[in-house]
Amino acid sequence: MFDVLGWIGAALILAAYFQASRNVWPAHRSLNASVNLVGAALLASNALHRGAFPNFGLEIIFCLIAIRVIYLDKK
């Protein structure tokens, strides 16, 4: 199950990156950050389950960045 969650998370992050590169979902907007947040959280759950702590830490940082973008976009 965690493998499936990891793959979904990776797909979400790639989708957000692709849409941002086409200026469909600008990187500084909540939609892009929300998709990245969910993707990073899913990848973090996979990394934690596997004991991949460096990857887990990186994904948590990505989650915090996404939360900050969402917060700033809502102001």
Secondary structure as GFF3:
##gff-version 3
##sequence-region A 1 75
A	DSSP	alpha_helix	2	21	.	.	.	ID=ss1
A	DSSP	alpha_helix	30	50	.	.	.	ID=ss2
A	DSSP	alpha_helix	53	74	.	.	.	ID=ss3
###
